[in-house]
Amino acid sequence: PARPAPRQAARQTPATAAGRVAPAAATADLDGAFRAARAVLERHLHSLQVLFNTPENYTLASRRREPQGLPQTFGAVLRRKSHVTVELPPLARLPELTRALPAELKACQQGKSSFTLTAPDALVLAQLDQLARAVLLRLRQDGQA
């Protein structure tokens, strides 16, 4: 007898898995979300350097180098097909900041250090700005920025 084929789950993006994205992309303003999130990171550019600056990827790094000689990534805004991701990699090493996230920002969180947007949200962007500022302050205190 032949074995039945395994069931495959429908593929879900991080945003749809969390139930925050409307089925139709008509409600998404990805360009606006990318511009607004990029502006949040640009506010902290004075002590960082730009690694990538494309329409799909805006990445900032500390001026300090990791032991391997690579720049230490501070944050990135990445344009995806159905959402915009804001990444703050140092946040994964700062659990005290993660525990204090506001509910609105926590609803956008994917993993330890990524946040998903489908449209500019002034409250979430203001909270991301405060979080980025806190991460940068902590990196400076630890001598990493």
N, C-alpha and C positions, 0 to 999 in steps of 0.2 A: 504494500500500500504506500502511496505517495504521501509525504508529509505536507501539511498545509503550509503555505507561505506565511512567514511572520508578519504580524500586523505592524504597520508603520504609522507612527504618529505624524500628524500634520506638522510641517515645519513652521516654527514660530520664531519671530525675531524677539530680542529681549523686550522690546516695547510692547508687542502684542501679547507676549506671554504674561506680562504684568497687567494687561487689560486697560492700558492707558491710551491706546491709539484707536481712533475711529476706523472702521473698516475701509472707508473710502479715503483715499489720500487727499481728497479735495479740502479737508479741514486742516491739513498740515501746511505749515509755512516754514519749510526747511531752510530756505535762503535767509529768512528773517531770523530764525533760530541760530543759524551759523553766524550771521553778522553780530547778533547780540551777544552770543557766548564768546566770540572772538574779542569783542570789545571788553568783556570782563577780564580776559587774560591780558589784553594790551595795557590795562591800567597798571599792571605789575611789571611792565617791560623794563623800567628803569634799572632793575637789578638782575635782569635775566637777558638771555640772548635768543634770537629767533633761529630755530633749526630748520623749519619748513614753513613756507608761506605760499600755499596754493589755494585754489578755490575749494578744495576738499580737505585740506590738512593745514592747520595752523598749530605749530608745536613750539613751545618755549622750553629752554633748558637753563640750568644754573651755569654760572661761569666756571664753577669748580668741575673737575673731572673725576669720574669714578676710577677705582684702581686699574681698570683695564684701559684707561685713557679716553673713554667715551664721555661725552657730556652727560650730566645727570638730568634727566627729563623732569621738568617741573609740572607741565600741563600741556594738554592738547585739545583742540576742537576738531572733530572728524565728521565730515559729511558722509552719511551712508545713504542707501537707497530709500529707506523709509523713516529715518530718524537722524538726529545729530547727537553725537556722543561727546561729552566733556570728560576728559580724564585728568585726574590729579594723582599720579603714581605715588608720590610721597605719603599720601593719605593712608595707604595700606600699612605703613609703619607707624602711624599715629592713631592708635585706637581710641585715645581720649577725645580726639576731635570727632571721630566717627560716632561715638556714643552720644555726643551732644548735638547731632544733626536735627534741625527742625523737621516736623512731620511732612511738610510740603516737599522739602528736598529729599527726604528719605523715600518718598513715593517715586521719585525719579531715579533712585540709586539702582545700579546694576553692579553687583559684586562689591568689592571693598572700596574701589576708587574711581568708579565710572558713573556718570549720570546721563540719562537719555532725555532728549527734548524733541518735540515735533513742531513746536511753535514758540515764539518768544513769550515768556511768562515773567513779568516784571518782578514778582515776589521771589520766584525760584532763582532768577538771575541775580537779584540782590543778595540772596542767601549764598549763592555760589561765589559771589564777589567777597563776602565776609569770610567764607571758608578758605578761599585762595589766599586772602590776606593772612589768616591765621596759620595756614600751612607755611607760607613764606616766612612769617615771623618765627615760627618754630625752627625752620631750617637755618635761619640766621643765628638763633640762639645756640643751635648745635654746631655752628661753624660749617654748615653745608651749603650756604648760599652767599 
